Amino acid sequence: MGVDYPDAPWAMVGQLWCSLFRVNEDVDELRPAGLYGAAFVSYDDGSPLTYSELLVARPVRTGPGRRVSITDIWVDSPASMAGGRELWAIPKDLCDFTLDSSRTGPLSRTDWSASVARRPIASAWFTDVSRAGVRLPFRGGTWQPGIEDTDGEDRLAGISGSARTLPCRGHWDFAADGPLAWLRGRRTLASFRMADFRLSFG
């Protein structure tokens, strides 16, 4: 893509808000029926790249350990898009984000939205007390089917780190005419926040 990006692995810090949804029917070949997680992520100062992200992923049984496959993802960083595509076959596209967050004591309230050319993709609202949680380790990885940027080769990436993770309240609105309309109206099974995460990706 002609855009410079950091070498792998990327040592990232930031915040993540995620909700889980059950999809009862196949959407298409890359989105079969099953469990999906939708997340907004803020990669903050201290990361090699700082940017916002919206992603949807599902668990897969490909490769060693626990892994997910990212089916849909947007960022507001051309360097992140290029690196994600070329290093790990993550199909990142660009979009615009708004983020508004406030705190009252231990309680945090966060509003997110994502859009492309002023056309909404998704918005979400969260309340949590995750910054009061105990920092715990996590480990996993991604498996991505090949895309043009990887000459059709599948790619694996490892993820390890720690975060203050606790359940939270989350509400999502997926645009009826947007690329995530297939999640519109799905019941939220659970939501959680990973506060102040530190992770190594790749």
Salt bridges, closest charged atoms under 4 A:
GLU25 OE2 - ARG186 NH2 2.41
ASP28 OD2 - ARG31 NH1 2.84
GLU53 OE2 - LYS92 NZ 3.90
ASP72 OD2 - ARG31 NH2 2.85
ASP93 OD1 - ARG85 NH2 3.20
ASP128 OD2 - ARG193 NH1 3.25
ASP149 OD1 - ARG85 NH1 3.10
GLU153 OE1 - ARG155 NH2 3.70
ASP173 OD1 - ARG184 NH1 2.98
ASP177 OD2 - ARG119 NH2 3.05
ASP196 OD1 - ARG131 NH1 2.93
ASP196 OD2 - ARG164 NE 3.99
